[in-house]
Amino acid sequence: MCNNPLLRDVFTTTAWSILGKGIGFAIPFFIAAWFGITSQTDIFFFAYVVTIFIAGVFTPVAESIIVPYIAEVRSEGGDVGAFIGNILSVTAIGLAGLTVLFLLTVKPVLSIAADFDGQSLKMASLLLAEISPLIVLSVWSSILAGSLNAYKIFKLPALSPAFRALVNLLFIFLFKNAWGVHAIALGYVAGEIVRIVILLVFIYKTRVFVISFPPKLEERVKKFIKTASYQTVGLIALGINPVVDQAFASWLGTGNISILYYADRLYTIPLTVGISGLSVVLLSEWSKRYYDDKKIGTLYKDSFNAIKMAGAAALFVTLISCLFSKPIVYLVYKASGISPDMLEKVRWSFIYFVIGLAPYLVAAIAINVHQVLKNTKVLMKWSFFSVGANILLNFILMRYMGVGGLAFSTTIVCFIGSAYLLRNLYLKKI
């Protein structure tokens, strides 16, 4: 196993990613310990989820789609640094404008979408303004991380979230008493700035590529924007699901937004451990291999081997997580003073989320293959369907299962999505 470069990269990158994101996983637990479950945490988590929804539409696209394009530029002997500089410029201008538009329209939209009173609505608008720079900053981080991944430099991109999380926790700790939940919002922004600085310093010192900002857009950048736009539109649809879930949770009463968020954070731990190293390495390796030799059959075989192994491992983790859900949830959250009734709701929501781990990982690997081939229309089509399915299932399941029904709706959509993506791969025989 150690003599296989691909497996070695998968395991080492996963290890670095666990270390890099492990501290970030702890942030919600510190928030729970310092702030508990209150109306203010509900408002913050709503503002955070909305912001992450917008950023999350672009960050995975930036970090993943850029990899096959860089592989193509390198295979043709092009200027990688100029290509990256063009992408950074376009995203900065475009996302800055989008952020301003978002802040101008968010208050009237929230007055309709969420059950907040006037004071809560005002606070939500302020928190959104404070955390909104994260939209541009996180996309820049993703572009830089994806560029390094394309060169098989996995360690720093995987580890860099740890620096962001450390700054965030320090910021929250220092200012939580003076600023309350506003310290959380500003801490996320400060942490992302530090992460970008670290990545830029590394790139400058190693000169793996030299970033430049040509005055004219390259033709390849225009193609990149076109290809990325399909997945971006799809992720706008798909990424709205967590926001929809939070909005539905707001109608279930005080505390339910926080319950759903705390359960989702626990679920994100095995999910991120499973996908972070695997997806990053496979995308980089498959992109380089495909654009060097154009052997689609090899890509088809390798992708389904990865799907079988990841799916089997995920099923094992799901079983363990469900069996030990009570000690896991109580160990993490009991010290925060959350009531036993609330803890049980967190536990069951976590169980409903984690049942979807295997189909999520399978779908993520299938998505990697489509990204290598720049076939992002498939992802866009699926995303539109998933939103409608999630809204319908939320309406039905929340009536019978409460907040847990919102988590279970997400899982059912994951099963349908993985089946669709696998069927598409099989029919196209890529």
C-alpha positions in Angstrom: 0.0 0.0 0.0 2.8 2.4 0.9 4.4 1.7 -2.5 1.3 2.9 -4.3 1.7 6.7 -4.9 -2.1 7.2 -5.3 -3.0 5.4 -2.1 -0.2 7.1 -0.3 -1.4 10.5 -1.4 -5.0 9.6 -0.4 -4.1 8.5 3.1 -1.6 11.3 3.8 -3.8 14.0 2.4 -6.7 12.6 4.5 -4.5 12.7 7.6 -3.5 16.3 6.9 -7.1 17.2 6.2 -8.3 15.7 9.4 -5.6 17.7 11.3 -6.4 20.9 9.3 -10.2 20.7 9.6 -10.3 19.1 13.1 -10.0 22.4 14.9 -12.7 23.8 12.6 -15.0 20.9 13.6 -14.5 22.0 17.2 -15.8 25.6 16.6 -19.5 24.7 16.9 -18.8 22.8 20.1 -17.1 25.9 21.6 -20.0 28.0 20.5 -22.4 25.6 22.2 -20.3 25.7 25.4 -19.9 29.5 25.3 -23.4 30.5 24.0 -25.6 27.4 24.4 -29.0 27.4 22.5 -30.6 30.8 22.4 -32.5 33.0 20.1 -29.2 34.8 19.3 -27.5 31.5 18.3 -30.5 30.8 16.1 -30.0 34.1 14.4 -26.3 33.7 14.0 -26.5 30.2 12.6 -29.2 31.3 10.1 -26.9 34.2 9.0 -23.9 31.9 8.8 -25.8 29.2 6.8 -27.0 31.8 4.3 -23.5 33.2 3.9 -22.0 29.7 3.6 -24.7 28.9 1.0 -23.6 31.7 -1.2 -19.9 31.0 -0.7 -20.5 27.3 -1.0 -21.9 27.8 -4.4 -18.5 29.0 -5.7 -15.9 27.5 -3.4 -16.2 23.8 -4.5 -16.4 24.9 -8.1 -13.3 27.1 -7.8 -11.3 24.4 -6.0 -12.3 21.5 -8.2 -13.0 22.8 -11.7 -9.7 24.7 -11.8 -7.8 21.4 -11.4 -8.5 19.9 -14.8 -8.0 23.3 -16.5 -4.6 23.7 -14.9 -3.7 20.1 -16.0 -4.7 21.1 -19.5 -2.7 24.4 -19.4 0.4 22.5 -18.1 0.1 19.8 -20.8 0.1 22.5 -23.4 2.9 24.5 -21.9 0.8 27.5 -21.1 1.2 30.2 -18.4 -0.5 28.8 -15.3 0.2 31.9 -13.2 -1.5 34.2 -15.7 -4.5 31.8 -15.9 -4.8 31.8 -12.1 -4.4 35.6 -11.9 -7.2 36.0 -14.4 -9.5 33.7 -12.3 -8.7 35.6 -9.1 -9.5 39.0 -10.8 -12.8 37.8 -12.3 -14.0 36.3 -9.0 -13.1 39.3 -6.9 -15.0 41.7 -9.1 -18.0 39.5 -9.7 -18.4 38.3 -6.1 -17.9 41.7 -4.7 -20.8 43.0 -6.8 -22.9 39.9 -5.8 -22.2 40.5 -2.1 -23.4 44.1 -2.3 -26.6 43.1 -4.2 -27.2 40.4 -1.6 -26.9 42.8 1.3 -29.2 45.3 -0.3 -32.0 42.7 -0.8 -31.6 40.3 2.1 -33.7 42.1 4.7 -37.0 42.1 2.7 -36.4 38.5 1.7 -35.8 37.4 5.3 -39.0 39.1 6.5 -40.9 36.7 4.2 -38.7 33.5 4.4 -38.1 33.3 8.2 -40.2 33.7 11.2 -38.2 36.5 12.9 -39.5 39.5 14.7 -38.3 43.1 14.0 -35.4 43.0 16.4 -34.2 39.6 15.3 -34.5 40.6 11.7 -32.3 43.7 12.3 -29.7 41.6 14.1 -29.7 39.0 11.3 -29.1 41.7 8.7 -26.2 43.1 10.8 -24.6 39.7 11.2 -24.9 39.0 7.5 -23.1 42.3 6.8 -20.3 41.4 9.2 -19.7 37.9 7.8 -20.4 38.7 4.1 -16.7 39.3 3.2 -16.3 35.6 3.7 -17.9 35.1 0.3 -15.0 36.6 -1.6 -12.3 35.5 0.8 -13.3 31.8 0.9 -13.4 31.6 -2.9 -9.9 33.1 -3.2 -8.7 30.5 -0.7 -10.3 27.7 -2.7 -8.8 28.9 -6.0 -5.3 29.0 -4.4 -5.8 25.6 -2.7 -7.1 24.0 -5.9 -4.2 25.4 -7.9 -1.7 23.8 -5.4 -3.7 20.5 -5.5 -3.3 20.5 -9.3 0.5 20.4 -8.7 0.0 17.5 -6.2 0.9 19.8 -3.4 -1.7 18.6 -1.0 -0.3 19.2 2.4 -0.6 22.9 2.9 -4.1 23.2 1.3 -5.3 20.4 3.6 -3.6 21.9 6.6 -4.5 25.6 6.0 -8.1 25.4 7.5 -6.4 24.8 10.9 -4.8 28.3 10.8 -8.2 29.8 9.9 -9.9 27.9 12.8 -7.3 28.8 15.3 -7.6 32.5 14.5 -11.4 32.2 14.6 -11.4 30.5 18.1 -8.9 33.0 19.5 -11.0 35.9 18.1 -14.3 34.5 19.6 -12.6 33.8 23.0 -11.2 37.3 23.2 -14.3 39.2 22.2 -17.3 36.9 23.1 -18.1 38.8 26.3 -17.9 42.3 24.7 -19.4 41.5 21.3 -21.5 38.4 21.8 -22.3 36.4 18.7 -20.9 39.2 16.5 -17.4 38.0 17.6 -18.2 34.6 15.9 -19.0 36.3 12.6 -15.9 38.6 12.6 -13.8 35.7 13.8 -14.6 33.7 10.6 -13.6 36.6 8.4 -10.3 37.2 10.3 -9.5 33.5 10.1 -10.0 33.3 6.3 -7.8 36.4 5.8 -5.0 34.6 7.6 -5.5 31.5 5.5 -5.1 33.4 2.3 -2.0 35.1 3.5 -0.4 31.8 4.4 -1.2 30.3 1.0 0.1 33.3 -0.9 3.4 33.4 1.1 3.9 29.7 0.3 3.3 30.2 -3.4 5.7 33.2 -3.4 8.4 31.4 -1.5 8.3 28.1 -3.5 7.5 29.8 -6.9 5.6 26.7 -7.9 3.9 29.2 -10.2 4.1 33.0 -10.5 0.7 34.7 -10.2 0.3 37.6 -12.7 -2.7 39.7 -13.6 -2.8 40.1 -17.4 -5.0 43.1 -18.5 -6.9 40.9 -20.9 -9.0 37.8 -20.2 -7.5 34.6 -21.7 -9.7 32.6 -24.0 -9.3 29.6 -21.6 -10.6 31.7 -18.7 -13.8 32.4 -20.7 -14.2 28.6 -21.3 -13.5 28.0 -17.6 -16.3 30.5 -16.7 -18.7 28.8 -19.1 -17.9 25.3 -17.7 -18.0 26.5 -14.1 -21.2 28.4 -14.7 -23.2 25.1 -15.2 -22.0 23.7 -11.9 -22.4 27.1 -10.2 -26.0 27.3 -11.3 -26.5 23.8 -10.1 -24.8 24.5 -6.7 -27.0 27.6 -6.3 -29.9 25.2 -6.5 -28.3 22.4 -4.5 -26.7 24.8 -1.9 -30.0 26.4 -1.1 -31.2 23.2 0.6 -29.4 23.9 3.9 -31.0 27.4 3.8 -34.4 25.9 3.1 -33.9 23.5 6.0 -33.0 26.4 8.3 -36.0 28.3 7.2 -38.3 25.3 7.9 -36.6 24.8 11.3 -37.4 28.4 12.2 -41.1 27.5 12.0 -40.7 24.7 14.5 -39.9 27.1 17.4 -36.9 28.5 19.2 -33.9 26.3 19.3 -34.6 24.1 16.3 -32.3 25.9 14.0 -29.5 25.4 16.5 -30.4 21.7 16.9 -30.3 21.1 13.2 -26.9 22.9 12.9 -25.3 21.0 15.9 -26.5 17.7 14.4 -25.2 18.7 11.0 -21.7 19.6 12.4 -21.4 16.2 14.0 -22.3 14.5 10.7 -19.8 16.7 8.8 -17.0 15.1 10.8 -17.1 11.6 9.2 -18.3 13.2 5.9 -15.3 15.5 5.6 -12.8 12.8 6.8 -14.2 10.4 4.1 -14.2 12.8 1.2 -11.5 15.5 1.8 -8.4 13.5 1.0 -10.0 11.1 -1.4 -11.7 13.6 -3.6 -8.8 16.0 -3.8 -6.3 13.4 -4.7 -8.5 11.5 -7.2 -9.5 14.7 -9.0 -5.8 15.8 -9.3 -4.6 12.3 -10.4 -7.5 11.6 -12.8 -7.2 15.1 -14.4 -3.5 14.8 -15.1 -3.9 11.2 -16.4 -6.8 12.0 -18.6 -5.3 15.2 -20.2 -2.0 13.4 -20.7 -3.3 10.3 -22.5 -7.1 10.9 -23.0 -7.9 7.2 -22.1 -11.5 7.4 -21.0 -11.8 3.7 -20.4 -9.2 3.9 -17.6 -11.0 6.8 -16.0 -14.3 4.7 -16.1 -12.6 1.7 -14.4 -10.8 3.7 -11.8 -13.8 5.7 -10.8 -16.0 2.7 -10.1 -13.3 0.9 -8.1 -13.1 4.0 -5.9 -16.9 4.1 -5.6 -17.0 0.5 -4.4 -14.3 1.0 -1.8 -15.6 4.3 -0.5 -19.2 3.1 -0.3 -18.2 0.0 1.7 -16.1 2.1 4.2 -18.9 4.6 4.6 -21.5 1.9 5.4 -19.3 0.7 8.2 -18.9 4.2 9.6 -22.6 4.7 9.4 -23.3 1.6 11.4 -20.8 2.6 14.2 -22.2 6.2 14.3 -25.8 5.0 14.7 -24.9 2.4 17.4 -22.9 4.9 19.4 -24.9 8.0 18.6 -26.0 8.6 22.2 -22.6 8.6 23.8 -21.2 10.7 20.9 -23.8 13.4 21.2 -23.8 13.5 25.0 -20.0 13.6 25.2 -19.8 16.5 22.8 -22.8 18.6 23.9 -23.9 17.7 27.4 -21.3 20.0 29.1 -22.8 23.0 27.3 -25.9 22.8 29.5 -28.3 21.8 26.7 -31.4 20.1 28.1 -31.8 16.3 27.7 -34.9 16.8 25.5 -32.8 19.0 23.1 -29.9 16.6 23.2 -32.2 13.8 22.1 -33.4 15.9 19.2 -29.8 16.5 18.2 -29.0 12.8 18.5 -31.9 11.7 16.2 -31.2 14.4 13.7 -27.5 13.2 13.6 -28.7 9.7 13.0 -30.9 10.8 10.1 -28.1 12.7 8.6 -25.4 10.0 8.9 -27.6 7.4 7.2 -26.9 9.5 4.0 -23.1 9.2 4.4 -22.5 6.4 1.9 -24.7 7.8 -0.9 -23.1 11.2 -0.4 -19.5 9.8 -0.8 -20.6 7.8 -3.8 -22.1 10.9 -5.4 -19.0 13.0 -4.7 -16.7 10.5 -6.5 -19.1 10.4 -9.5 -19.1 14.2 -9.5 -15.3 14.2 -9.7 -15.5 12.2 -12.9 -17.9 14.6 -14.5 -15.6 17.5 -13.4 -12.6 15.9 -15.0 -14.6 15.6 -18.3 -16.0 19.2 -17.7 -19.5 17.6 -18.0 -21.1 20.0 -15.5 -24.6 20.1 -17.1 -25.4 16.8 -15.5 -24.8 18.3 -12.1 -26.9 21.3 -12.9 -29.9 19.2 -14.0 -29.7 17.1 -10.8 -29.5 20.2 -8.6 -32.8 21.6 -9.8 -34.6 18.4 -9.1 -33.1 18.1 -5.6 -34.4 21.4 -4.4 -37.9 20.6 -5.3 -37.6 17.1 -3.8 -36.1 18.5 -0.6 -38.9 21.2 -0.1 -41.6 18.6 -0.7 -40.0 16.1 1.7 -39.5 18.8 4.3 -43.2 19.7 4.2 -44.2 16.1 4.7 -41.6 14.8 7.1 -41.4 17.8 9.5 -45.1 17.2 10.3 -44.4 13.7 11.6 -40.8 13.8 12.7 -40.2 17.4 13.7 -36.7 18.8 13.2 -35.4 15.2 12.5 -37.6 15.1 9.4 -35.5 17.9 7.9 -32.3 15.9 8.4 -34.0 12.7 7.0 -35.2 14.7 3.9 -31.6 15.6 3.1 -30.6 11.9 3.3 -33.4 10.7 1.0 -32.3 13.4 -1.5 -28.7 12.0 -1.3 -29.9 8.5 -2.1 -31.8 9.7 -5.2 -28.9 11.9 -6.3 -26.2 9.1 -6.1 -28.5 6.8 -8.1 -29.0 9.5 -10.8 -25.2 10.2 -11.1 -24.3 6.5 -11.2 -26.9 5.8 -13.8 -25.7 8.7 -15.9 -22.1 7.5 -15.8 -23.2 4.0 -16.7 -25.4 5.0 -19.6 -22.7 7.3 -21.0 -20.1 4.6 -20.6 -17.4 7.1 -20.0 
